[in-house]
Amino acid sequence: VVYKATDWLRNAYVVPLSALEQGVPELLVAKGNRTLQEYCWTLGSVFTREMLRVLENLYGGKEIVYLDADNFIMGDVSEVYKKYAKFPVSLMPHHFAEKDKERLLPNGFYNVNFVMVSRKGVPFLNEWAELCLAWCYNRNEKGRFGDQKYLDELSAKYGTVDISEPQIGLAPWNNMNYDHSVIDEKLCIDGKPVLMYHTHESVVDKDGKMLKRTEWKLHPSVEEH
């Protein structure tokens, strides 16, 4: 469905899931022993690895950014992209609120919603993908959780860089950490415009009507925007 809906987009390289599964047969094994959610989590690292190869072969691409589908882009992230493109791997910390850290850190210090990898970071990307193919489930088990908890260990192993701008990592679990304001009709935190918001647990219909809102406590300005 996604392939058919987006195939007409300009400057877009669209890959049907069947092609990815044909190229990486281990995916079909994983598909048979995981839920749809867990399989989607498994796909993230594998798809990013395969697409970086495609970008390099077809366009000479040197880096790639994986974004969760529930990210709402609110501004120009090009400067952030340029800043971190020079590093092998850049990861987004969750920045959990202090009261939630003990409960949520077992799920991972980093959030998979924004992962930037350059050619120098391919060893990291290869290992992450292989780990996810072997085990990626929605439960805490032996220091693992989905595709996400792996990033803690891989970060230490490969020396990744933390993305420091909260303006591209605003989410329900950290939105109360910051001072909120509206400047020139733009939602800002700590005086800077929000560039990306992670719409975790929110669902909208095809017309943009909100069908479900996250159960997390949101700052009034986040609710409004």
C-alpha positions in Angstrom: 0.0 0.0 0.0 2.8 2.4 0.9 4.6 1.6 -2.4 1.5 2.3 -4.5 0.7 5.5 -2.6 4.1 7.0 -2.8 5.5 5.7 -6.1 4.5 9.0 -7.8 6.6 11.2 -5.5 9.5 13.1 -7.1 13.0 12.6 -5.7 11.8 9.5 -3.8 13.2 6.0 -4.1 10.4 3.7 -3.0 11.0 0.1 -2.1 8.2 -2.5 -1.8 8.4 -4.7 1.2 8.5 -7.8 -1.0 11.8 -6.6 -2.6 13.4 -6.1 0.8 12.3 -9.6 1.9 13.6 -11.1 -1.3 17.0 -9.5 -0.8 17.2 -10.4 2.9 15.6 -13.9 3.2 16.2 -13.9 7.0 13.4 -11.4 7.2 10.8 -14.0 6.2 12.0 -16.2 9.1 11.6 -13.3 11.5 8.2 -12.5 10.0 6.9 -15.9 10.9 7.8 -15.7 14.6 6.9 -12.1 15.5 3.9 -9.8 15.8 3.3 -7.1 13.2 4.7 -4.5 15.6 7.8 -6.6 16.3 8.3 -7.2 12.6 8.1 -3.5 11.9 10.8 -2.9 14.6 12.9 -5.6 13.0 12.6 -4.0 9.6 14.0 -0.6 10.7 17.7 -1.5 11.0 17.6 -3.9 8.1 15.9 -1.4 5.7 18.3 1.4 6.8 21.3 -0.9 6.1 20.1 -1.9 2.7 19.0 1.6 1.7 22.5 3.0 2.5 23.9 0.5 0.1 21.4 1.6 -2.6 22.1 5.3 -2.0 25.8 4.8 -2.3 25.6 2.7 -5.5 23.0 4.8 -7.3 23.8 8.3 -6.1 27.1 8.2 -4.3 25.3 8.8 -1.0 27.5 8.9 2.1 24.9 9.0 5.0 21.4 8.1 5.8 18.8 9.0 8.5 16.3 6.5 9.7 13.1 8.2 10.9 10.1 6.6 12.7 6.9 7.0 10.6 5.2 8.8 13.6 7.6 11.8 13.5 5.8 15.1 12.8 8.3 17.4 10.9 7.6 20.9 12.0 10.6 22.8 10.7 13.8 22.7 8.6 16.2 20.0 10.0 18.9 20.5 7.4 21.3 22.3 9.8 21.0 19.4 12.2 21.6 17.0 9.4 24.7 18.8 8.3 26.0 19.0 11.8 25.9 15.2 12.4 26.6 14.0 8.9 30.4 14.0 9.6 30.1 11.4 12.4 29.9 7.7 11.9 26.7 7.3 14.0 24.5 9.8 15.8 21.7 8.7 18.2 18.8 10.5 19.9 18.6 10.1 23.7 15.1 9.8 25.1 15.8 12.5 27.7 13.3 10.9 30.0 11.7 13.0 32.7 13.5 12.4 36.0 10.4 10.7 37.5 10.2 8.2 34.7 13.9 7.2 34.3 13.9 4.2 36.6 10.8 2.7 34.9 11.7 3.4 31.3 15.5 3.1 31.1 15.3 -0.7 30.8 13.7 0.0 27.4 16.7 1.9 26.2 18.6 5.2 26.8 18.3 6.0 23.1 15.2 6.4 21.0 15.1 4.7 17.6 13.0 7.5 16.1 16.1 9.3 14.7 19.3 7.3 13.8 21.9 8.9 11.5 24.6 6.7 10.0 27.4 7.5 7.5 29.6 5.1 5.6 32.0 5.0 8.5 29.2 3.7 10.6 28.4 0.6 8.5 29.9 -1.8 11.0 27.5 -0.4 13.6 24.6 -0.7 11.2 25.5 -4.3 10.2 25.7 -5.5 13.8 22.4 -3.7 14.8 20.6 -5.3 11.8 21.9 -8.8 12.6 20.9 -8.5 16.2 17.4 -7.4 15.3 17.1 -10.3 12.8 18.0 -12.7 15.6 15.8 -11.3 18.3 13.4 -8.3 18.3 10.4 -8.7 20.6 8.2 -6.3 22.6 9.5 -7.4 26.0 12.5 -6.9 28.3 14.7 -10.0 28.3 18.4 -10.4 29.1 19.1 -6.7 28.7 17.2 -6.5 25.4 14.0 -4.7 24.3 12.8 -4.6 20.7 15.3 -3.0 18.4 16.0 -0.2 20.8 17.9 -1.4 23.8 20.6 -2.7 21.5 21.6 0.9 20.9 22.9 1.2 24.5 25.6 -1.4 24.0 26.3 -0.5 20.4 26.8 3.1 21.4 29.5 2.1 23.9 31.2 -0.3 21.4 31.3 2.1 18.4 31.5 5.5 20.2 28.4 7.1 18.8 27.5 10.8 19.1 24.5 12.0 21.1 22.2 14.4 19.3 22.0 17.3 21.7 19.2 19.3 20.1 15.9 18.6 22.0 14.1 20.5 19.3 14.2 17.4 17.1 13.6 14.9 19.9 10.5 16.4 21.6 8.2 13.5 22.7 5.5 12.7 25.3 8.1 11.3 27.7 10.2 14.5 27.8 7.9 17.4 26.8 7.5 18.5 30.4 11.3 19.0 30.7 11.4 22.3 28.8 10.2 25.8 29.0 7.5 26.2 26.3 6.5 29.3 24.4 5.0 30.3 21.1 7.1 32.7 19.0 5.9 34.0 15.6 3.2 31.3 15.7 5.8 28.6 16.1 5.9 26.2 19.1 9.3 26.7 20.9 11.1 24.9 23.7 13.8 26.8 25.6 13.3 29.6 23.1 14.0 27.6 20.0 11.5 26.3 17.4 10.5 22.7 17.6 11.6 21.0 14.5 10.2 17.5 15.0 7.7 16.0 17.4 7.4 12.2 18.0 3.6 11.6 18.0 3.9 8.5 20.1 0.6 6.6 20.6 -1.4 9.2 18.5 -3.5 8.1 15.6 -5.1 10.2 12.9 -7.5 9.3 10.1 -6.9 10.1 6.4 -8.4 13.6 6.9 -6.0 14.4 9.7 -8.7 14.0 12.5 -7.3 12.8 15.8 -8.7 9.3 16.6 -6.5 8.6 19.6 -4.3 10.7 21.8 -1.4 9.5 23.8 -2.1 8.9 27.5 1.1 10.7 28.5 0.7 14.1 30.2 1.4 16.7 27.6 2.3 20.4 28.1 -0.7 22.6 27.1 1.2 24.2 24.2 2.1 20.7 22.8 -1.6 19.8 23.0 -2.6 22.9 21.2 -0.1 22.5 18.3 
